[in-house]
Amino acid sequence: MLTLMTMCWNQLKLEHLATSLTRRYQKATKALQTQFQNLESLRIEFSVSDSQLGDWVSDVKEWAEATTSTTDADSLVGRIEVLVASIIRRSQRLYKDTDGNKAPAKILRKIREEKGILTLAVEKYNRMVPETEILCLEEILSGDPVWPWQQPHSDSVCLTIKRRAFDGIMTVRRLEEEKRILVREMDHHWKSLLAYEDTLKKLSYLFSSGSFKSWSCPLTDEGLKGLQSIILRQRKQVKQVKLQARERYLHALSGAENVNFDPASDDEVYSN
């Protein structure tokens, strides 16, 4: 059963590989066009050139290299906001709850712990962002803080735009590489079909010329005829698969890729 399953899988792959490769190629092409449109919209929206987009990619790479692998800017920003809100709320409770000695002591201890965590988070954030967005611990705890990442013209907004450009350009590069890989796979598949057909043609010629009679073959005449029939049927099937693959590949590539899909003549005569 394993042998039969493997043979069936090989047969399905032989028949449907061209369809699978062309669909993947068309899907990658469509996604690439969408990404190009997104980048063009971003370029028009912020009036930047292609060279500036390249500079943005370099900026984001430098920012990523300066950031530890376990640090997430968005989660760090959210943690800072939560800690500040918690410390301010506990400080207000500290002056309201005057009954007893244990409650204020417990609140003070919790405030000190959260301030320690907040100090580390602020220091980490200040290492990640430009100097114009440096956070001051005293200022953000003094009242209602104005967060730099919430200002409409802050550098963090600019960084968000740069990250959008970076993600788009990296997606374009990935899709272009995927298309190149698929074209190589198409070329390899086409050449393998030609080689397979070439082998079957040579075997068919040996049977038609009677060269096989000089072999010490244990098969009977009926067995040899059956083998010849199998070869002819397989050759016909490979020819059909090859023609379908050529049609699909030419339609998908539209002649834009440097791949030779010229069909070999079906009436070639092989000599020794």
C-alpha positions as CSV (number, residue, x, y, z in Angstrom):
1,M,0.0,0.0,0.0
2,L,2.9,2.4,0.7
3,T,4.3,1.7,-2.7
4,L,0.9,2.3,-4.4
5,M,0.4,5.5,-2.4
6,T,3.9,6.7,-3.5
7,M,3.2,5.9,-7.1
8,C,-0.1,7.7,-6.9
9,W,1.5,10.7,-5.3
10,N,4.2,10.8,-8.1
11,Q,1.5,10.6,-10.7
12,L,-0.5,13.4,-9.2
13,K,2.6,15.5,-8.9
14,L,3.5,14.9,-12.6
15,E,0.0,15.9,-13.7
16,H,-0.5,18.9,-11.4
17,L,2.9,20.4,-10.7
18,A,2.6,23.0,-13.5
19,T,-0.8,24.1,-12.2
20,S,0.5,24.5,-8.7
21,L,3.6,26.5,-9.7
22,T,1.6,28.8,-12.0
23,R,-1.0,29.5,-9.3
24,R,1.7,30.3,-6.7
25,Y,3.4,32.6,-9.3
26,Q,0.2,34.4,-10.1
27,K,-0.6,34.8,-6.4
28,A,2.9,36.2,-5.7
29,T,2.5,38.6,-8.7
30,K,-0.8,39.9,-7.5
31,A,0.5,40.4,-3.9
32,L,3.6,42.2,-5.4
33,Q,1.4,44.6,-7.4
34,T,-0.6,45.4,-4.2
35,Q,2.5,46.1,-2.3
36,F,3.8,48.4,-5.1
37,Q,0.5,50.3,-5.0
38,N,0.8,50.7,-1.2
39,L,4.3,52.0,-1.4
40,E,3.4,54.4,-4.1
41,S,0.5,55.7,-2.0
42,L,2.8,56.1,0.9
43,R,5.3,57.9,-1.2
44,I,2.7,60.3,-2.6
45,E,1.1,60.9,0.8
46,F,4.3,62.0,2.5
47,S,6.0,63.4,-0.7
48,V,9.1,61.3,-0.5
49,S,11.3,59.9,-3.2
50,D,12.5,56.4,-3.7
51,S,15.9,57.2,-2.3
52,Q,14.2,58.6,0.9
53,L,12.3,55.4,1.2
54,G,15.6,53.6,1.1
55,D,17.0,55.8,3.8
56,W,14.0,55.0,5.9
57,V,14.7,51.3,5.6
58,S,18.3,52.0,6.8
59,D,17.0,54.0,9.7
60,V,14.6,51.2,10.8
61,K,17.5,48.7,10.5
62,E,19.7,50.8,12.7
63,W,16.9,51.2,15.2
64,A,16.3,47.5,15.3
65,E,20.0,46.7,15.8
66,A,20.2,49.1,18.7
67,T,17.2,47.4,20.4
68,T,17.4,44.2,22.2
69,S,15.6,41.2,20.7
70,T,13.2,40.8,23.6
71,T,12.1,44.5,23.5
72,D,8.9,45.5,21.9
73,A,8.4,49.3,21.7
74,D,4.6,49.1,21.7
75,S,4.4,46.9,24.7
76,L,7.0,49.0,26.5
77,V,4.9,52.1,25.9
78,G,1.8,50.5,27.2
79,R,3.6,49.2,30.3
80,I,4.9,52.7,31.1
81,E,1.4,54.2,30.8
82,V,-0.1,51.5,33.1
83,L,2.6,51.9,35.7
84,V,2.3,55.7,35.8
85,A,-1.5,55.4,36.2
86,S,-1.1,52.8,38.9
87,I,1.4,54.9,40.9
88,I,-0.7,58.0,40.7
89,R,-3.8,56.1,41.8
90,R,-2.0,54.5,44.8
91,S,-0.6,57.9,45.8
92,Q,-4.0,59.4,45.8
93,R,-5.3,56.5,48.0
94,L,-2.3,57.0,50.3
95,Y,-3.6,60.4,51.4
96,K,-7.3,59.3,51.6
97,D,-6.8,56.2,53.6
98,T,-5.6,57.5,57.0
99,D,-7.1,54.8,59.2
100,G,-4.6,52.4,60.6
101,N,-0.9,52.0,60.0
102,K,-0.7,48.8,57.9
103,A,-2.6,50.1,54.8
104,P,-0.4,53.1,54.1
105,A,2.8,51.0,54.6
106,K,1.5,48.4,52.2
107,I,0.6,51.1,49.6
108,L,4.0,52.8,50.0
109,R,5.8,49.5,49.6
110,K,3.8,48.8,46.4
111,I,4.5,52.3,45.1
112,R,8.3,51.8,45.6
113,E,8.2,48.5,43.7
114,E,6.3,50.0,40.8
115,K,8.6,53.1,40.7
116,G,11.6,50.7,40.5
117,I,10.0,48.9,37.6
118,L,9.0,52.2,35.9
119,T,12.5,53.6,36.2
120,L,13.9,50.6,34.4
121,A,11.2,50.8,31.7
122,V,11.8,54.6,31.2
123,E,15.6,54.0,30.9
124,K,15.0,51.3,28.3
125,Y,12.6,53.5,26.4
126,N,15.0,56.4,26.4
127,R,17.7,54.1,24.8
128,M,15.3,53.2,22.0
129,V,13.9,56.6,20.9
130,P,15.5,59.8,19.6
131,E,16.7,62.4,22.0
132,T,13.7,64.6,21.3
133,E,11.4,62.0,23.0
134,I,13.4,61.4,26.2
135,L,11.1,60.7,29.2
136,C,11.6,62.3,32.6
137,L,10.4,60.2,35.5
138,E,9.5,63.2,37.6
139,E,7.5,64.9,34.9
140,I,5.4,61.9,34.0
141,L,4.6,61.4,37.7
142,S,3.8,65.0,38.4
143,G,0.2,64.9,37.0
144,D,-1.4,64.4,33.7
145,P,1.6,63.6,31.4
146,V,1.8,64.5,27.7
147,W,3.2,61.4,26.1
148,P,5.6,62.1,23.2
149,W,4.2,59.1,21.2
150,Q,0.7,60.7,21.3
151,Q,1.9,64.0,19.8
152,P,0.9,64.3,16.1
153,H,4.3,65.6,15.0
154,S,6.5,63.5,17.2
155,D,9.4,61.4,16.1
156,S,7.6,58.3,17.2
157,V,4.9,59.0,14.5
158,C,7.7,59.4,12.0
159,L,9.2,56.1,13.2
160,T,5.8,54.5,12.7
161,I,5.7,55.8,9.1
162,K,9.2,54.6,8.5
163,R,8.3,51.1,9.8
164,R,5.3,51.1,7.4
165,A,7.7,51.8,4.5
166,F,10.2,49.2,5.8
167,D,7.6,46.5,6.1
168,G,6.4,47.3,2.5
169,I,9.8,47.3,1.0
170,M,10.8,44.0,2.8
171,T,7.6,42.4,1.6
172,V,8.3,43.5,-2.0
173,R,11.8,42.0,-1.8
174,R,10.5,38.8,-0.4
175,L,7.8,38.5,-3.1
176,E,10.4,39.2,-5.8
177,E,12.6,36.5,-4.4
178,E,9.7,34.1,-4.3
179,K,8.9,34.8,-8.0
180,R,12.5,34.1,-8.9
181,I,12.4,30.8,-7.1
182,L,9.2,29.8,-8.7
183,V,10.6,30.6,-12.2
184,R,13.6,28.4,-11.4
185,E,11.3,25.6,-10.3
186,M,9.3,26.0,-13.6
187,D,12.5,25.8,-15.6
188,H,13.6,22.7,-13.7
189,H,10.2,21.0,-14.1
190,W,10.2,21.8,-17.9
191,K,13.7,20.3,-18.3
192,S,12.8,17.2,-16.3
193,L,9.8,16.7,-18.6
194,L,12.0,17.0,-21.7
195,A,14.6,14.6,-20.2
196,Y,11.8,12.1,-19.3
197,E,10.3,12.3,-22.7
198,D,13.8,11.9,-24.3
199,T,14.3,8.7,-22.3
200,L,11.0,7.3,-23.4
201,K,11.7,8.2,-27.0
202,K,15.0,6.3,-26.9
203,L,13.3,3.3,-25.4
204,S,10.6,3.4,-28.0
205,Y,13.2,3.6,-30.8
206,L,15.0,0.6,-29.5
207,F,11.8,-1.5,-29.6
208,S,10.8,-0.2,-33.1
209,S,14.3,-0.9,-34.5
210,G,14.5,-4.4,-33.0
211,S,17.8,-3.6,-31.1
212,F,16.3,-5.2,-27.9
213,K,16.5,-8.7,-29.5
214,S,20.2,-8.8,-28.9
215,W,19.6,-8.4,-25.2
216,S,19.5,-11.4,-22.9
217,C,16.0,-10.5,-21.7
218,P,14.0,-13.0,-19.6
219,L,10.7,-11.6,-20.9
220,T,8.6,-13.4,-23.4
221,D,7.5,-11.9,-26.7
222,E,4.1,-11.0,-25.1
223,G,5.9,-9.5,-22.2
224,L,8.1,-7.3,-24.4
225,K,5.0,-6.2,-26.4
226,G,3.3,-5.3,-23.1
227,L,6.4,-3.3,-22.0
228,Q,6.5,-1.5,-25.4
229,S,2.8,-0.7,-25.0
230,I,3.5,0.8,-21.5
231,I,6.3,2.9,-22.8
232,L,4.1,4.2,-25.7
233,R,1.3,5.0,-23.3
234,Q,3.7,6.7,-20.9
235,R,5.2,8.7,-23.7
236,K,1.8,9.9,-24.8
237,Q,0.9,11.0,-21.3
238,V,4.2,12.8,-20.8
239,K,3.7,14.6,-24.1
240,Q,0.3,15.8,-23.0
241,V,1.6,16.9,-19.6
242,K,4.5,18.8,-21.3
243,L,2.1,20.6,-23.7
244,Q,-0.2,21.6,-20.8
245,A,2.8,22.8,-18.7
246,R,4.2,24.8,-21.6
247,E,0.8,26.5,-22.1
248,R,0.4,27.4,-18.4
249,Y,4.0,28.6,-18.0
250,L,3.9,30.8,-21.0
251,H,0.5,32.2,-19.9
252,A,1.8,32.9,-16.4
253,L,5.1,34.4,-17.4
254,S,3.8,36.3,-20.5
255,G,7.2,36.0,-22.1
256,A,8.8,38.3,-19.4
257,E,11.1,35.7,-17.9
258,N,14.2,34.2,-19.5
259,V,13.1,30.6,-19.6
260,N,13.1,28.5,-22.8
261,F,9.9,26.6,-23.2
262,D,10.4,25.6,-26.8
263,P,8.8,22.2,-27.4
264,A,11.0,19.5,-28.9
265,S,9.9,17.9,-32.1
266,D,7.7,14.8,-31.6
267,D,9.0,13.2,-34.7
268,E,12.7,13.2,-33.8
269,V,14.5,10.0,-34.8
270,Y,17.3,8.8,-32.5
271,S,20.3,7.0,-33.8
272,N,22.8,4.9,-31.9
